[in-house]
Amino acid sequence: MRREDVKTEHDVREFLKDWSEFERAVYLAAYNIPHGRVCTYGSIAKRIGRPRASRAVANALHNNPLYPIVPCWRVVKADGGFGGDQKAAAGRREHVRSEGIPIANDKVIMSKEVLY
């Protein structure tokens, strides 16, 4: 399957069939974050049954093979900040802002309305 053909969760699963179970779980969890919401790395780790793997979740999302299909920009640090180098963090921050998520001091304003 070609990346351009990925449109549904089933397609994501099919595209990632040769990836590790952990990576598939991370990308599927991120795929399901709705527009206008964010999730933390730690929350993704808990959702996939690996509560101590937030750093591994971040590393997996850094290598997202399905960007922009899997919206990795919707995953933030526990304090609402954007990890990684400044240029990449700024791009993710602007992407989140364009989806209507409130930002202050370069961080998502964390609330139950924006957390998924």
C-alpha positions, 0 to 999 in steps of 0.5 A: 500500500502506498502512503497516498492511499491511506485514508481510514484507520483500516488503511493505517493498520494495513500500511503499518503491518510490518512495523512493530506492535508498539509503533502501530499502537502509537500511530493508531492512537495519534490517528484517532485524536480529533481535530481541535484536541490534543493528547499528551505523550504520557496519555498515549503511553497509557492508552496503549498499555505502556504507561512508562513509555512516554519518551518512546512514544515521543521518539516514535512520533518523531519518525511518523511515516504517515505525516500528515495522515497521523496528526502527530502535531496534536501530541504535546508534553504534559505541560502543554509544551512542544518538544523537539527542536525550536523550528519543528516545535514552532511548526507544530504549535502553529498547526495546533493553533490553526485548529483552534486550540488555545496557546499561551506562552508557546504552550497549549492551555491545557483544559478538559475541552482540549484534552483528548 
